[in-house]
Amino acid sequence: MSQKIQTKGPHALAEALKALKTIMSLTMLDMQDCSIGEKGAQDLAEALKINLTLTTLNLQSNSIEENGAQGLGEALKTNSTLTTLDLEDNSIGEKGAQALGEALKTNSTLTTLDLEDNSIGEKGAQALGEALKTNSTLTTLYLEDNSIGEKGAQALGEALNTNSTLTTLNLCGNSIGDNEAQALGEALKTNSTLITLDLEDNSIGENGAQALGEALKTNSTLTNLYLEKNSIGEKGAQALGEALKTNSTLTNLYLENNSIGRKGAQALGEALKTNSTLTTLDLQNNSIGEKGAQTLGETLKTNSTLTTLYLEDNSIGEKGAQALGEALKTNSTLTTLNLWHNSIGDNGAQALGETLKTNSTLTTLNLWGNSIGDKGAQALGEVLKTNSTLTTLNLRENSIGEKGAQALGEALKTNSTLTTLNLWGNSIGDNGAQALGEALKINSTLTTLNLRRNSIGDKGAQALGEALKTNLTLTSLNLLSNKIGDKGAQGLGEALKINSALATLDLQNNSIRENGAQALGEALKTNSILTTLNLQSNSIGENGAQGLGEALKTNSTLTTLNLWRNLIGDNGAQALGEALKTNSTLTNLNLRSNKIWIKGLLAFSEALKANLTLTTLNLEDNNTTGKIAPVLFQSLMTMSTLTTLNLGYKSIEEDEVQELGEALKSNSSLISLNLQTNSIDDNGAQALAEALKTNSTLATLFLQNNSIGSNGAHSLGEALKTNSTLTILDLENNSIGEEGAQALGEALMINATLTTLDLWRNSIGSNGARALAEALKINATLTTLYLHSNAIGDNGAISLSEALKTNSVLSTLDLWGNSIGDNGAQALAEALKINSTLTTLDLQKNTIRDNGALALAEVLEINSTMTTLNLWHNSIGDSGIGVLHRVSQAVALRIRL
């Protein structure tokens, strides 16, 4: 039996502990994002010591930190049932990883451990490496984004020399370079159990790839190797190619975005002529050109194992496509070919079309963004008449007009295998849509048709509607951003009355008014299949909303209804509210940017007291004046299902926010509340803060663009000292000043759940930055801090730098537009020599010159965690820019200048 905990903080912990004690058959417990903190994890650990049934525990995003991990480590020493433990995003640090490593030395049941994004560092990885030398049960270890460094990777490599159980190791995003890759390569020469190695998004160059290639020559177990987003170049690809000539186990090789070029592709192509095991090769975005594609084409003529080939964004041109087409005439194994954005043109499409006349294995063909035009579409249409294997065809953004669509329509009349056709962003018009409609009357296999942005009007929609009356297979139809009006919607509505297959209909951004919406409403009264209807950005008005409301009273299948920006006022909202009182299926209702006010809100308030299914209600930006009054908020006191409420841009005033605060004190369902751009002042903030002291579910609170000031920030700070569920707080543009920042800083010294704090444009100054810095020296949960445009200057940057020397959790720091000069930049550089968690630093629009840039460049050559540095719009000269460019290339760091 499995159980997912929906509450947060102490309530979530109590519920979990009760389940562990009373449910004798409980095997899976999901506590993701429950904000239990380190004390909660310790209490769970105590329960695990005596529990005899639980096999899977998910504690993702709970801020358990090192103490919580240590408690779980102790539990694992005696627990004999747990097989899967997910601790992703918990800031356990090196000490937490060390504790888990100690436990793994004696634990004999755990098979899967996920420690992704935990800042375990090299010492933590070393501890786990030591454990793997003796552990005999762990098969899967995820260490993505952990800054394990050279020593950590080497320790894991050493462990793989003797470990005989680990089959999957994920080291994605760890700034692993050539030395670390060489250590792993050495391990693979002797290791006989590892099946999957993920090294995506690291800094492996040609030397590292060569080391891995050497290992693959003798390794006999690895089947999956992920090297996307590295810098192996043509020589690295050549080394891997040599390995593939003799390797007999690798089945999947991912090399996306590695700059392997023509020569690299040719080397891999040569290898595939003799290799008999590789089934998937991903070469997306590698500049292989037409010659690289031609070599791969020659390979496919003889290769008999490759089933999937990704060549997206490689500039292969029509000659490259022709070469691949020739190959597919004889190839009998390839099932998926991705040629997205390759400029193959109509000649390339015609060549592929000729191929498909005889090819009997290809099932998926992606030609998105290739300018194939009508001629290319006609060639593909001809082949679809006889082809009996292709199931998915993506022709998005290819300049196909009505003639191309007509050819495809003719093909669909006889084709019996295609299930998905994507024609998004072409120009098929009414005539093209009519041709496809005629085809759908006969076709019995197509399930998904995307006609987004194709200049289809009423006649085209009516034709598709006629088709839907008899079609029994199409389940998804996308008509977003066309020119469909009431007549087109009426045609589709008539079809929905009898159609028994369509589940999703997207009519966003057309010209449907009240008559069209009423027709769709009439259809929903009898339709029992449609689950999602998107009418965003039409003009259905009051009468249209009333028609849909009437339908919802009896409809029993629709779960999502999007009416954003439709000129709906109180009358329409009242109709929808009445419907919600009895409707038992709708879960998501979007009414953003309409004209709903008091009467409409009262209707929703009453509806929410009775409704038991709606979880998301979006009322943002309803552009009215006056007061909301407490009517909507009162329903929150009893509402048990609503989790997301968006009331942005609503001119909420003081007494209304106080009513909302009262409601939040007793509400136990709301998780996300958006109050941005209102008229909330310090009294309103105080009311919300009082609620946060007792509320145990709210995790996200957006208050940007209000007027809470320093007093409001002080109230929120007091609340954060005891609140144990809020993880995201957005206070952008609220004039909190340095005193407000100081109050929040005090709170962060105690708070153990907040992970993201946005203080953009708040005039906190250097003193405010200093207060936040002091907090960061102690706080162990905040991962993201936005201080954009706060005039903190060099002194503020220096204070934050001091904090970064000891802080072990912050990963993103935004200091955009803060008048930081060389002194501030140099201080930050000093901090980065020690800090091992910060990955993103935004310093754009400051006053940094060459000295600051050089200091940052120097430290980036030794820092192993930074992935993104933004220095755009500073005052850096040519010498500084040159050094930074060199560093960015050497360490695969994204630097914007």
N, C-alpha and C positions, 0 to 999 in steps of 0.2 A: 504494500500500500504506500502511496505517496501523498505528501501534503505540502502545499505552498502557503507560506505565511504572507498575508497581505498587509498587516499592520507594521508599525515601526517602533523603534526604541524599546522601552521596558515592556510595553504591551506585546510586542513581537516576541521578545525573549520569554515572557511568561507563557505565551501560547505554545512556543516551541518546546519548552521544558515540560509542559503539561502533556504534549503529544508524545514525547519520548518516554514519559512515565506511564501513560495510560493506554496508548495504542500498541498492543503487543505485536501487531503485524506490520508496523511502520518500517519501511525499508528505504524510503527516499524523503529527504527533508530539504525544501527549497526556501532559503532565507535571503535570497539576493536583494541587495539594497534595502535592508531592514534597519540600518543605523543602530546596530546593537553595541558597537564599540568594543574596546578591549575587555571591559568587565563582563559584558554579555558573552563574549567568546570564551572567557575563562569559566563562566557558569556552564556553558554548553559542554566544555571540555570535561568538567566534573561529571556531567551526565553521561558522556560517552565512555567514561571509565567503567561504568556498570551496565550500559545498554548492550543488549545481545542481538539486536535485529537490524539496526540501521546500516545500510551499505553505501548510500550516497548522501553527501552533505554539500550543499551549495551555499557558500558564504560570500559570494562576490560583492564587492563595494559595500563593506560594512565598517571600515575604519577600525579594524581589530588591532592593528599596529603590532609592535614586537611582543608586548605582553600577552596579547590574545593568542598570537602564534605560538608563544612559549607554552601557554596553557594547553593548546591543542597538541603540541609536541609531546607533552607529558602524557596526555590521554592516549596518543598513538602507541605509546610504549606498552600499554596493557590491552587496549581495544583489539578485539579479534574478529570484527565483522566489517568494518568500514573498508570499502574498496575504492571509492572515488571521493576526492576532497578538492573542492574548487575554492581557492582563496584569491582569485584575480582582483586586483585593484584594492588592496587593503593596507598599503604602507607598512608592511611587516619589517622591512629593512633587513640588514645583514644579520642582526641578532635573531630575528624571527626565523630566518632561513636556517641559521645555525641550529636553532632548537629543533626544527623539523628534520634537519639532517641527522641530528643525534637520534631522533626517534626512528628514522628509517633504518638505522643500523640494527635494530632489534625487531621492528614491526614486520609481520609476515603475511599481511593481508592486503595492504593498500596497493592498488595497481595503477591508479591515475592521480596525478597531483598537478594542479594548475596554479602557478604562481605568477602569471602574467601581470606586468605593470605593478611591481612591488618594491622597486628600488633596492633589491637585495645586494647589488654591487658584487665586486670580485670576491670578497670574503664569504658572502652568502653562497655564491656559486661554488667556491672551493669546498665549503662544508658539505654541500650536496654531492659534490664530486667524491669526497671521501666516503660518504654514505653509500653511493652507488657501487663502490668497490666490494662491499659485503652484502648489500641488500639483494634479495633473490626473488622479489615479487613485483616491484614497480615496472610497469611496461610503458607508461606514457608520462612525459614530463614537459610541461609548457613553461618556458622562461622568457617569453617575448617581452621586450621593452623593460629590461632590468639593469642595464648598464653594467654587465658582468665583466667587461674589460678583458684584456689579454690574459691575465692570470686566471680569471674565472673560466674562460673558454679552454685554456690549457688544462686546468684541473678536470674539467668535464671530459676532455679528450683522453687524459690519463685513465680516468675511470672506465671509459669505453674499452680500453685495452683488456680489462678483466671482467667487466660486467657481462652477464649472460642472459639478462631478461629484458632490458629496455629495448622497445621497438620503435618508439616515436620520441623525437627530441626537437622542440621548437625553440630556436634561438633568434627569431626574427627581431629586427630593430634593436640590436645590442652593440652597434658600432664595432662589430668584429672586422678586423683587417686581415692582411695576408698572414701575419704570424699566427694568429688564432686559427685561421683556416688550415694552415699547415699542420698545426697540432691535431686538429680534427681529422685531417687527411691521414696522418700517421695512425691514428686510432682505428680508422676504417680499414686499414690494411689487415688488422688482426681481429677486429670485432666481427662476430658472426650472428648477431641478433637484430641490430638496428635496421628498420625497414624504411622509416621516414625521417629525413633531416631537413628542417626548414631554416634557411639562412637568408630569407628575404630581407631587403632593406637594411643591409649592412654596408661595409666599406671594403669588400673583398675585391682585389684587383687581379691582374693576370697571374701573379705569383701564387696567390691563394687558389685560384681556379686550377692552375697547373698541379698544385699539390693534391687537390681533390681528384683531378683527372688521374694522377698516378695511383691513387688509392682505388679508384674504380676499376683499374686494370686487374686487380686481384680480389677485391671485395665480391662476395657472392650472396649478399642478403639485401642490400639497399635497393628499394624499388622506387622511392619517391625522393627527388632532390629539388628543393626550391631555392633558386638563386636570383629571383627577380630583384630589380632595383639595386644592383651592385655595379661594379665597374670592371668587369672581367675583360672587356675588349676582344679584339680578334684573336690575340694569342691565347687568351683564356679559353675561348670557344674552340680553338684548334686543339688545345690540350684535351678538352672534354671529348672532342671528336675522335681523337686517337684512342681514348679510353673506350668509347662506344664500339670500336671495332672488335674488341675482345670481350668486353663486359657482357654478361648473359643474364643479368637480373633486373637492371634498371628499367622501369616501365614508364615513368613520368619525369620529364625534365622541363623545368620552368626557368626561362632565361629572359623574360621581359625586361626591357629597358636596361640593356647592358652594353650598348655601343659595339656590338660584335661586327657590324658591317658586312660587306660582301664576302670578304675572305673568311670570316667566321662562319657565315652561313654555308659557304662552299665546303668548308672542312666538315661541318656537321652533315651536310648532304652526302659527302663521300663516305662518311662513317655509316650512314643509314643504308648504304648499298649492301653492306654485309651484316649489319646488326639485325638481330632477329627477336628482340624483346621489347624495345621501346614502343609504347603505344601513344603517348602524348608528348608533343613538342611545342612549347610556347616561345615564340620569337617576336612577340609584339614590340613595336617601337625600337627597332634595332638598325634601321637604315641599311637593310640588306640590298635594296635596289633590284632592278630587273635581272641582273646577272646572278644574284643570290637566289632569286626565285627560280631562274632557269636551272640552276644546279639542283635545287630541291625538286623541281619537276622531273629532271632526269632520274633522280633517286626514286621517286614514287613509281616509276615504271617497273622497277624491280623489287622494291621493298614490299614485304607482305605482312607487316605487323603494325605499322603506324595507323592509328584510327582517328587521331585528333591533331590538327595543325593550325596554330594561331599565328597569322602573319599581319595582324592589324598594324596600320600606320607604318608602312615600310617602303613606300614609293616604288612599288614593283611595276607600275604602269601596265599598258596593254600587252607588251611583250612578255612580261612576267606572268600575267594572267593566261596568255596563250600557251606558255610553256607548261603551266600547271594543268590547263585544260587538256593538252595532248597527253599528259601523264595519266589523267583520270580516265582516259579512254580504255586503258588497260589495267589500271590499279583496281584491286578488288577488296581493299581493306579500309581505306579512309572513309570515316562517317561524318566528320565535322571539319569544315574549312571556313576560317574567318579571314576575310580580306577587307575588312572595314578600312576606309580612308586610304586607298591605294591608287587612285586615279587610273583605274583600268579602262574607263570609257566604254563606248558601245562595242568597239572591236573586242575588248577583253571579255565583255559579257557574252558576245556572240560566240566566242571561242569556248567559254564555259558551257553555254547552251548546247553546242555541238557535242560536247563531252557527255552531258547528262542524257543524251539520246541513247547512249550505250552503257553508261556507268550504272551499276546496280547496287551500290553500297552507300553512297553519300546520302545522309539524312538531314544535315543542317548546313545551310550556305548563307553566310553573312556578307552582303555586298553594300552595306550602309556607306553613303557618302562617296560614290564612285563615278558620278556623272554618266550613268549608262544611257539615260534618255529613253525615248520611245523605241528606238531600234533595238537597244539592249533588252528592254522589257519584252518586246515582240519575240526576240530570239528565245528568251527564257519561257515565254508563253507557249511557243511551239513545242518546246521540249517537254513541258509539263503535261501535254496531252498524252504522252506515251510513257513518261518516267513513272516508275512505280515504287520509288524508295524515299524521295525527298519529303520530309515532314515539316521543316521550318525554313522559310525564305524571308530574309530581311532585306528590303529594298528601300529603306528609309533615305530620304533626301538624295534622290537620284535624278531629278528633273524629268520625271515620268509624267506625260500628259494623258489626255483621254485615249489616244490611240494605244499607248502602252497598256493602260488599264483595260481597254477592250480586249486586247490580246490575252491578257491574264485571265479575264473573265471567261473568254472562250475556252481557255485551258481548264479552268475549274469545273466546267460542265462535264468533263470526262475524267479529270484527275481524281484518284481515289485514295491518295495518301497524304497530301499536304494538310496539316492541322493548324499552322500558324503563318499568317501573311502580314507583313509590316510594310505599309506604304506611307507612313508618316512623312509629312513635309514634301509632298510632290504637288502636282497640279492637275489632278484627274478630273475635277469639275463634275457637273451633273451627269454628263454623258458617260464619264468613266464610272461613276457610282451606279448609274443605271445598268451598265454592262455587268458590273459585279453583282448587282441585285438579281439580274436574270440568272446568273450563274448559281447564286445561293439557293434558288428555287429547286435546283437539281442536285447540287453538290451535297454530299452526306458525310464529309469528313472534316471540313474546316471548323475549328472551334474558336479561334481568335483572329479578329480582323481589326487592324489599326489603320484608320483613315484620318487621323489627326492632321489638321492644317492642309486641306486639299481643295479649298474653294468649292465645297459641295453646298448647294442650296436646297430649297424645298423639294424640287423635283428629284434630286438625287436621294434625299432622305425618304421621300415617299416610295421610291423604287426599292430602297432597302427595307422599308416597312412591309411592302408587299411580299418581299422575299421571306421576311421573318414569319409571316403567317403560315408558311408551309415548311420552312427550314427546321430541322429537328436536332441540329448539332452545334450551331454557333452559340457559345456561352459568353463571349466578351466582344463588345463592339465599341470602339473609341472614335467618336466624331467631334472631339474637342477642336475649337477654333476653326469652325467652318462658317457657312452663311445660312444656317438653317433657321427658319422662322416658325410661326405658328402652324402653317400648313404642313411643314415637314414634321414637326412634333406631333401633330394630329395623326399623320400617317404612321409614325412609330407607335403612338398610343394605341391605335386600332390593332396594330400587330401584337402588342403586348397582351391584349385581351385574350388571345388564343395561343400565343407562343408558349412553348413549354421547355425552352432550353436556355434562353438568355439570362445570365445572372448579373452581369455588369454592363451598364449603359452610361457612357460619358458624353454629355452634351454641353460641357462647360464652354463659355465664351462663344455663344451663338446669338441669335436674335429672337429668342423665344419669349413671348409675352403671356398674358393671362390665359388666352384661349388655348395656347399650346400646353401650358401647365395644367389647365383643367382637363384637357384630353388625357394627359399622362396620369392625372389623378384618377379619372374614370377607369383607366386601364388597371391601376394598382388595386382597385376594389376587387377585381377578379383574378389578377395575376398571382401566381403562387410560386414563382421561381426567382424573380429579380431580387437581389440582395443589396446592390449598390446603385444609387442614382445620383449623378453629379450634374447639377443645374447651375453651378457657379457662374456669375457674370452674365446673366440674362436679365430680363426685365419682367418677371412674372407678376410682380405687384401683389396687392392685397387679395384680389380675386384668385390669382393663381395659387397663393399660399393656402387660401381657404379650400380650394379644390383638393390640394394635396392633403390637407388636414382631414377632410372628410374621408379620404381614402385610407389614411393611417388608422382610422377607427376600426376598420375591418381587416386591413392587410396583415398578414402574419409571417411575412418573409423578409421584408426590407430591414436591413440593419444599419445602413449608412445613407444619410440624405444631406447633400451639400447645397445650401441655398445662399451662400455668400454673395453679397452684392446683387440684390434682386428687387430693391425698392419695396420691401415688405415693411408695413407699419404695424400698429397695434392690432388692427382687425385680423391681419394675417397671423400674427403671433398668437392671438387668442384662439384662433381655429386650430393651430398646431398644438397649443397647450391643452385644449379640450381633448384632442386626439391622444396625447400622451397619457391621459388619465386611464385609458383602457388599453392602449397599445402595449404589447408585451415582447416586441422583438427589436425595435429601434435602439441602437446603442450609441450612435454618433449623430448629432445634429449641429450643423454649422450655419449660423445666422449672422455671421460677421458682416459689418458694413451695410446694414439695412437702416430702417427708421423706427425701430421698436422703442417704446418708452413705457410709461407707468402701467397702462392697461395690459400691455403685452407682458411686462415683467410680472404683474400680478397673476396673469394666467399661468405663466411658467411656475411661479411659486406654488400655486395650488396643484398644478400637475405633478410637480416633483414630490409632493407629499404622498401621492398615490402610486406614481410610476416606480417600477422595480427593475428596470433594465437599462435606462439611459446612463451612460458613464461619462460622456463628453458633451458639453454644451458650450458653444462659442458665441458670445454676444458682443465681442469686441467691436468698437468703432460703429456705434449706431447713431452717431451724429445728432444728438438731441440736446435740448436745454431743459433746465428744471432739476428736480431731485428724483433719484431712483426710488426713494422711500424704502422702508425695511422689508417690503413684502417678499422679495426674492430671497433675502438672506434668512428670513425666518424658516423657510423650508429646509435650509441646510441643517437646522437643528435636528430634524428627523430624517433627512435624506440619507439613505444607506448605500446608494450605488454610484452617485456622481463622483468622479475622480478628477476631472479637469474642468475648470471654470475660467473663461476668458472674458474679463470685463474692462479691457483696455479702452482708452479713448471715450470714457463714458461720463466725464464731468462729475465724478463721485465726490461728494462733499463730506464735511466732518461728521455730522450726525449719522450719515449713511455708513461710513466706515466703522463707526462705533457699533452699529447694529451688526455689521458683518463680523466684527471682532467677537461680539457676543455669540454669534452663530458658530464661529470656529471653535469656541471653547468646548462645545458639546459635539460638534461634527466629528465623525470617525471614518469618513471615506475620502474626503478631498485630498489629493496629492499635489496638484499643481494649481496655483492661483495667479492670474495675470491681471494686475491693476495699473499697468503702465499708462502714462500720459493722462492723469486725472488731476484733481485739485486737492490731493491729500496733503494736509499740513502736519505739523508736529503732533497735534492732538489725535489725528487719524492714525498716525504711526504708533502713537502710544496705545491706542485701542487694539491695533493688530499685535503689538508686542505683548500686551497682557494675554491675548489669546494664545500666542506662541508658548507661553509659560506652561500651559496645560495641554495644548493640542498635541496629539501623538501620531498624526499621519502626514501633515503637510511637509513636503520635501522641497518644493520649488516655489519661490515667491518673487515675482517681478514687480518692482516699484519704480522703475526708471521714469524719469521726466515727471516727477511730482515736486512737492515743496516741503519735504519733511524737515529740512534744516538740521542743525546740530542737536536740538532737543529730541527730535524724532529719532535720530541716529543713536542718541544716548538710550532712549527707551528700548530700541531694538537690541542694542548691545546688552542691556540688562536681561532681556529675554533669552539671548543666545547663551547666557551663562548657565541656564537650566534646560533649555530646549535640547532634545536629543534626536530629532528627526530631520530638521531642515538641512539640506545639503547645498542648495543654490540660492543665493541672495543677490538680487540685482538692484543696486541703488544708483545707477547712472544718473547724472544730472539732477542732483537733489540739494545742492548747496549745504552739504553737511559740515564743510570747513574742517579746520584742524581739530576742533573740540569733538566733533562727531567722529572723526577718524580715531582720535584717542580713546573714545568710548568703545568703539568697535575693536580696537587693539586690545583693550582690557578683556573684552569678552573672548577674543581668540586665544587668550592665555588659558582659558578654562574649557571652552567649547571643544567637543571631540567629534563633531559630525560634519560641520560645514566644509565643503570641498571647493566651492567656487564663490568668490566675492568680487562683484563688479562695482567699482567706485569711479568710473569714468566721469570727468568733468565735475569735480566736487570741491575744487579749491582747497585741498587739504594741506598744501604747502609742505615745506621741509619738516615742520614739527609733526604734522599728521603722518608723514612717511616714517619719521623716526619712531612714532608710537606703534605703527604697524610692524616695523622692523623688530622692535622689542618682542612683539607677540610671536613673530615668525621664529624667533630663537627657541621658543617653547612649544608652539603649536605643532601637532603631528598629523593633521588631517588636510589642511588647506593645500590643494594642488594647483589652483589657478587664481591669479590675482591680477585684476585689470585696474591700472592707475592712469590711464590715458588722460592727458591734458589736466594736470593737477598742480603745475608749477612747483614741483618738488625740488628742482635744481640739483646742483652737484651735491649739496649737503644731504638731501633726501636720498640720492642715489648711493652716497657713501654709507648712510645708515642701513639701507637695504642690503648693501654688499656685505656688511659685517654680519647681518643675519644669515645670508646665504652660506657663510662659512660653516655654520653649524646646522642649519635647517636641512632636513633629509627627506622632505616630501614635495615641496613646491616644484612643479614641472613647467609651468607657464607664467611668465612675468611680462606684463605689458606696461612699458614706460613711454609710450608714444607721446611726443609733444610736451616735454617737461623741462625744457631749457637745460638739459644735461650737457655739459661740455667734456673736455678731455679729462678733467679731474674725476668726474663721476664715472666716465668710461674706464679709466685706469683702475678705479676702485672695484668696479664690477669684474674687470679682468683678473684682479688679484683673488677675488672670491671664487671665480671659476677654476682657479688652480686647485681648489680644495673641494668645491661642491660637486656632487656626483648624481644629482637628480634633475636639475634644470635642463629641459630640452629645447624650450622656445623662449627667446628673449627679443622683445620688440622695442627698438630704440629709434624708430623712424621719426623724422621731424624734430630732431634735437639740434645741438650746436657742436657736435663732435667733429674734431679735426684729425689731422694725420696722427698725432701722438696718441690719441685715444684709440684710433683705428689700429695702429700698430700694436698697442698693448693687447687689444682683443685678438688680433691675428696671432700673436705670439702664444697666448694661452690656448687658443683653439687647436693648436698643433698637438697639445698634450691632453686636453680635455676630451673625454671619450663618451660624453653623454649628450652634448648639445647637437641638435639636428637642424635648428632653424634660427638664424640671426637676421633681423631686419634693421638695416642702417640707411634705408632710403631717405633722401632729402636731409642729409646732414651737410657738413662743410668739409668733406674728406677730399683731399687732393689726389692727383694721379698716382703718387707713390703709395699712398695708403690703399687706394683702390686696387692697385696692382698686387700688393701683398695679400690682400683679402681674397682676390680672385685665385691666386696661387694656392692659398690655404683651402679654399672651398673645394678646389679640384682634388687636392691631395687627400682630404679627409672626408670627401663626399658630404659636405655640409651645405645646406641651402642658405646662401647669403644674398639678401636683396640690397642693392646699392643704387 
